[in-house]
Amino acid sequence: MRKPLVAGNWKMNGSVGSVEALLEGIKAGMGEIGNTSVAVCAPAIFIPQTQARLQGSGVAWGGQDLSIHAAGAYTGEIAAAMLLDFGCKYVIVGHSERRTYHAESDALVADKVEMARKAGLTPIFCIGETLEEREQGITEQVVARQISAVITKYGVEALGDSVIAYEPVWAIGTGKTATPEQAQDVHAFIRSLVAKESPEIADRILILYGGSMKPDNAAELMSKPDIDGGLIGGASLKASDFLAICKAGG
Ligand code: PGA
């Protein structure tokens, strides 16, 4: 049985004060969460504060991006070792906003997945099609291309230490959620791709759904057999909404 994971992606939001309130709110509600792992991915500058507040709380934390380099002259970048130094368990890799606004290619994202997992972080490896690609009927080709970039270069083992997040780009921050059936179809397809390489990894890998997951649609999405949790943007900024989604995980 796969244990569900609900991870918050705060994106570029927050202040010292709002992060304090959000973390206290999440911690206060953790007693009501059942068998679901919970994590928050904070802007890098708030990671020390997040660590200080969440240590021992049962909530894990992570970053939103990392460098493909170990250290050195890379102004503005964050290394895997730095994230680990501040207790991060997870790091989001290849989010569609990084792919779009920072021109991250499939090859670069694959390098980041490998860098993260080699260092001992769990990459939350994001994939998903744009609206145009869905309308062209090429959703499966797109996610297959994004996944094979990792498998071809680093082997299926790289995915064995990862979490996959299927996030249809047209559903992110738009309020338009994929229907549970649409999402399940793609999740099952993703799992079948991994199964071709390793049935064992396919069976245990967590595949999260992301894209306007909210308290009112989370339970139905996560009730699908291949949807193992969620990557939550907007709704992760309000403790009560985030906790409601975590509870819906079971
Ligand atoms: P959203 O974002 O929940 O605001 O749609 C999800 C994500 O981008 O990870």
Residues whose N, C-alpha, C, O or C-beta is under 5 A from the ligand:
A	BS01	PGA	N9 A171 I172 G173 T174 G210 G211 S212 M213 L231 I232 G233 G234 A235
